[in-house]
Amino acid sequence: MNPLVESRLPTKFGGYRIFAFESEVSEMPTLALVSDKFDPTSEQTIIVRVHSECMTGDVFGSSRCDCGAQLASSMTQIQEEGGVLIYLRQEGRGIGLVEKLKAYNLQDEGQDTYEANVNLGHPEDGRSFETAVEVLRYLKVKRIKLLTNNPDKVGAFDEVQDIEVEERVPLTVGLVPENEEYLESKRVVKGHFFKK
């Protein structure tokens, strides 16, 4: 896998290089933001966030989820430690923005986030993390600290022989009363690593 383009990306969190890669699961490219402190020749363990797109949270600051807060916190940590953020274009756990907004309406009627997806004819979680693995291979990353609360993201590396998850780093931010039930569903249904 080779990038379609690479460019300099200064941000409020610090300097990055941004790479766009063709995605196998979306028409939109997978993005990788690589801290300007990242050293590709280093044998050190690299901090990595695999973040699935959430326009409502990442862009508009929705408090229905913790995604925007997770993205900001990740970019801060990644910049400090010289890591990598992989931004997967898998809105709504792979169902797309319009379907996610429909799921919001079902959630407002009392369904949890997973039930809503299923009742719209989608899987509970239709994401794939294979592209993230390929991006890390392109960057020659061998050992990672994975910023996540999601056991499925950790499990995505179980069969990967050339990239080792040495540590899972908790990412518990953005908890507000508006998203309490949403986060509880993630803990109960999918085993996310949230303390009760």
C-alpha positions as semicolon CSV with decimal commas, in nm:
position;residue;x (nm);y (nm);z (nm)
1;M;0,000;0,000;0,000
2;N;0,136;0,339;-0,103
3;P;-0,016;0,681;-0,030
4;L;-0,207;0,873;-0,293
5;V;-0,053;1,193;-0,157
6;E;0,146;1,322;0,141
7;S;0,145;1,678;0,270
8;R;0,249;1,894;0,565
9;L;-0,036;1,961;0,811
10;P;0,019;2,217;1,087
11;T;-0,257;2,196;1,349
12;K;-0,346;2,350;1,684
13;F;-0,203;2,031;1,836
14;G;0,129;2,065;1,656
15;G;0,288;1,963;1,329
16;Y;0,190;1,654;1,132
17;R;0,242;1,492;0,796
18;I;-0,089;1,382;0,648
19;F;-0,107;1,082;0,416
20;A;-0,410;0,980;0,210
21;F;-0,443;0,611;0,123
22;E;-0,697;0,440;-0,098
23;S;-0,950;0,261;0,120
24;E;-1,078;-0,090;0,054
25;V;-1,406;-0,025;0,237
26;S;-1,494;0,336;0,152
27;E;-1,488;0,574;-0,142
28;M;-1,322;0,825;0,089
29;P;-0,950;0,782;0,154
30;T;-0,806;0,653;0,477
31;L;-0,597;0,927;0,638
32;A;-0,287;0,896;0,852
33;L;-0,162;1,187;1,058
34;V;0,198;1,130;1,155
35;S;0,350;1,353;1,421
36;D;0,653;1,549;1,308
37;K;0,822;1,392;1,612
38;F;0,773;1,043;1,466
39;D;1,102;0,871;1,387
40;P;1,056;0,592;1,132
41;T;1,402;0,453;1,208
42;S;1,334;0,421;1,581
43;E;1,283;0,079;1,737
44;Q;1,064;0,234;2,008
45;T;0,702;0,145;2,069
46;I;0,481;0,397;1,886
47;I;0,157;0,540;2,024
48;V;-0,126;0,486;1,775
49;R;-0,493;0,582;1,758
50;V;-0,720;0,407;1,507
51;H;-1,013;0,649;1,490
52;S;-1,331;0,590;1,294
53;E;-1,483;0,898;1,137
54;C;-1,763;1,067;1,331
55;M;-1,867;1,387;1,158
56;T;-2,119;1,477;1,426
57;G;-1,866;1,438;1,706
58;D;-1,536;1,520;1,535
59;V;-1,657;1,823;1,337
60;F;-1,969;1,953;1,511
61;G;-1,883;1,865;1,871
62;S;-2,187;1,645;1,935
63;S;-2,224;1,532;2,294
64;R;-2,419;1,220;2,190
65;C;-2,083;1,040;2,180
66;D;-1,726;1,081;2,304
67;C;-1,566;1,074;1,957
68;G;-1,468;1,441;1,923
69;A;-1,309;1,443;2,268
70;Q;-1,125;1,119;2,190
71;L;-0,990;1,264;1,866
72;A;-0,863;1,582;2,034
73;S;-0,708;1,394;2,324
74;S;-0,543;1,148;2,085
75;M;-0,394;1,422;1,870
76;T;-0,248;1,584;2,179
77;Q;-0,090;1,259;2,305
78;I;0,029;1,156;1,961
79;Q;0,196;1,491;1,906
80;E;0,368;1,475;2,245
81;E;0,496;1,119;2,195
82;G;0,564;1,116;1,821
83;G;0,293;0,876;1,713
84;V;0,035;0,808;1,444
85;L;-0,338;0,875;1,409
86;I;-0,519;0,663;1,150
87;Y;-0,854;0,813;1,048
88;L;-1,083;0,550;0,897
89;R;-1,379;0,674;0,692
90;Q;-1,633;0,442;0,856
91;E;-1,902;0,678;0,980
92;G;-2,154;0,528;1,219
93;R;-1,960;0,202;1,259
94;G;-1,970;0,160;0,885
95;I;-2,333;0,254;0,806
96;G;-2,271;0,607;0,678
97;L;-2,383;0,948;0,796
98;V;-2,747;0,942;0,679
99;E;-2,809;0,600;0,833
100;K;-2,637;0,712;1,153
101;L;-2,873;1,008;1,179
102;K;-3,166;0,768;1,135
103;A;-3,016;0,559;1,414
104;Y;-3,008;0,871;1,633
105;N;-3,385;0,897;1,593
106;L;-3,428;0,535;1,703
107;Q;-3,201;0,600;2,000
108;D;-3,422;0,892;2,097
109;E;-3,710;0,641;2,103
110;G;-3,522;0,422;2,353
111;Q;-3,308;0,185;2,145
112;D;-2,940;0,154;2,221
113;T;-2,681;0,240;1,956
114;Y;-2,638;-0,124;1,848
115;E;-3,011;-0,207;1,837
116;A;-3,069;0,101;1,622
117;N;-2,811;-0,011;1,366
118;V;-2,958;-0,362;1,350
119;N;-3,315;-0,235;1,318
120;L;-3,205;-0,027;1,020
121;G;-3,076;-0,344;0,853
122;H;-2,708;-0,307;0,940
123;P;-2,468;-0,506;1,158
124;E;-2,409;-0,381;1,512
125;D;-2,060;-0,283;1,403
126;G;-1,963;-0,317;1,038
127;R;-1,615;-0,170;1,059
128;S;-1,293;-0,323;0,934
129;F;-0,949;-0,233;1,069
130;E;-0,743;-0,406;0,799
131;T;-0,654;-0,077;0,628
132;A;-0,511;0,055;0,956
133;V;-0,279;-0,246;0,971
134;E;-0,164;-0,179;0,614
135;V;-0,096;0,188;0,694
136;L;0,120;0,089;0,991
137;R;0,309;-0,154;0,771
138;Y;0,373;0,122;0,518
139;L;0,510;0,338;0,803
140;K;0,724;0,040;0,917
141;V;0,574;0,045;1,267
142;K;0,641;-0,282;1,450
143;R;0,529;-0,223;1,811
144;I;0,243;-0,002;1,926
145;K;0,067;0,139;2,227
146;L;-0,295;0,147;2,111
147;L;-0,511;0,435;2,233
148;T;-0,854;0,273;2,265
149;N;-1,131;0,146;2,490
150;N;-1,252;-0,095;2,222
151;P;-1,150;-0,463;2,256
152;D;-1,228;-0,520;1,886
153;K;-0,953;-0,275;1,787
154;V;-0,705;-0,459;2,006
155;G;-0,831;-0,789;1,865
156;A;-0,778;-0,666;1,510
157;F;-0,405;-0,717;1,569
158;D;-0,435;-1,070;1,713
159;E;-0,354;-1,239;1,383
160;V;-0,105;-0,975;1,268
161;Q;0,242;-1,126;1,294
162;D;0,453;-0,818;1,221
163;I;0,284;-0,559;1,448
164;E;0,263;-0,614;1,821
165;V;0,024;-0,433;2,056
166;E;0,245;-0,392;2,362
167;E;-0,005;-0,186;2,558
168;R;-0,362;-0,064;2,544
169;V;-0,382;0,298;2,659
170;P;-0,723;0,396;2,800
171;L;-0,897;0,689;2,635
172;T;-1,171;0,790;2,876
173;V;-1,265;1,147;2,787
174;G;-1,575;1,340;2,683
175;L;-1,812;1,173;2,928
176;V;-2,120;1,393;2,976
177;P;-2,479;1,320;3,087
178;E;-2,596;1,329;2,722
179;N;-2,382;1,029;2,625
180;E;-2,402;0,825;2,945
181;E;-2,643;0,564;2,803
182;Y;-2,449;0,544;2,477
183;L;-2,124;0,468;2,659
184;E;-2,296;0,222;2,890
185;S;-2,423;0,034;2,581
186;K;-2,069;0,015;2,449
187;R;-1,953;-0,128;2,784
188;V;-2,236;-0,381;2,824
189;V;-2,290;-0,495;2,464
190;K;-1,935;-0,485;2,325
191;G;-1,720;-0,498;2,638
192;H;-1,558;-0,159;2,600
193;F;-1,312;-0,087;2,877
194;F;-1,510;0,167;3,078
195;K;-1,524;0,158;3,454
196;K;-1,877;0,143;3,594
